[in-house]
């Protein structure tokens, strides 16, 4: 989970948002908490879909239908506002990794886990189909593995997008290539049998670690789904029960919808005695996953406690006029007391929060010829004036260079007709031996320029390469990647591990897990490193599948705040870019 960015909402409806869980082509998913303390997952659709009235109508109908879904193996819809400026829906949050992450990091699941998984999902789909609904996007990332059993998530949104005019123009398809049924690919009538096809593909992925249809592009995947048999590898193994699972998965992946078993039949064949509940009750997850889920639950408790403490310290920043009426913009963000609902107080995400105030730094006195007097702030309370201090000294009594002190005050108001906003800022800088520029709302800091106290007129000198890799790069980093070629297409998860190395040696490895669960590895060799940028040559690992890009390309890693920005010049891979957070 990532912390909220400054342009993201601090609350939606009655839910305080704690962080962002993920993002996709149709919206973003946040971890939230209700006034009563219940943890929820809040999905907010992208604003451009909110402009499509047909989408809104379908979204409204499907949310009402999805509210009725409350089986044992689904995450129920708790709340929604399809009439908000930006529609959203809240479901119960489940502590457990998606199937994609579990298989990527732990490999294929054991046979008894696959059986329990298939039985639970079969029962979930049977209940959904009885309500007249079709999920249409059953895939590994929409399946969560919890201690209490598997959960099928993300109801309503995908069906609501069917037939939406804006969908075609955005180039986003309904469903996920490689997990869509042939009739879904061909645009024919979609029934519950399409969900069964997707279920078979999910079980094949869980049991083998590979999707049953593989290709290096969406077009190749869709062609194979329609015209070629699935690749089931060693699914089933040599034991009798494994062969039964293989036979069942193959039946689910039949090209003919009428030849596929029903979800209820899938559940009965995998759990003939007592259903999925009995398989789960005996302990269904492998030990490593049990430990992972337990640690995640503990981290969630600490996260919520931290947010509670932060909430008592003062209001938070939020977006401008995010949504209405689900988000009340009558007061500044965070103005209501923690724990109050949107009905009784302003939810607070409809306006800017207080102006950011940087930590106080020692400021050189007026006697110093390198100081710059701060400008008069727009809001005196927002920008603290400099205190009477002495220039910082070294232990030997000498003076060390002054430090950068930044204070920012921002005000905003609606422009003409309420369609735009004006923002004014006052920035006070105390600079000694360096120049810096700071923008409000983004992380953008100019490189510090070398010079002397007398005001040298020499140009900026290039930074000397470091002898060793600075500690700011070392460790394991992870984040979501996007293409920089044309449309920003989600590329999946990037995990980079950087180690100490000299020029010409291996400095890092990259693991790319795409949105379909496929994995490719790259090896990075150090070319040059400074405190501000690491440059490496990247090439595909020899162990990669044939669909991975093995071509040599250049990678830049740039420390940005507490994160690391990854950039690649590989056009064949979409010129990937990712902002990575440190995880180890």
LINJO-V282244 format. One record per helix or strand of 3 or more residues. SS is the DSSP state (alpha for helix, beta for strand). FROM is the first residue (numbers start at 0). LEN is the number of residues. Records with the same first field share a line. If there is no record, write none. Layout:
SS=FROM-LEN ; FROM-LEN
This chain:
beta=14-9 ; 26-7 ; 38-7 ; 76-5 ; 87-5 ; 142-4 ; 148-4 ; 404-10 ; 420-10 ; 474-9 ; 489-9 ; 505-8 ; 518-11 ; 533-7 ; 552-8 ; 562-6 ; 575-7
alpha=46-4 ; 52-14 ; 98-8 ; 110-20 ; 139-3 ; 156-4 ; 164-6 ; 181-4 ; 191-17 ; 217-10 ; 239-13 ; 256-3 ; 262-8 ; 274-7 ; 286-27 ; 415-3 ; 570-3
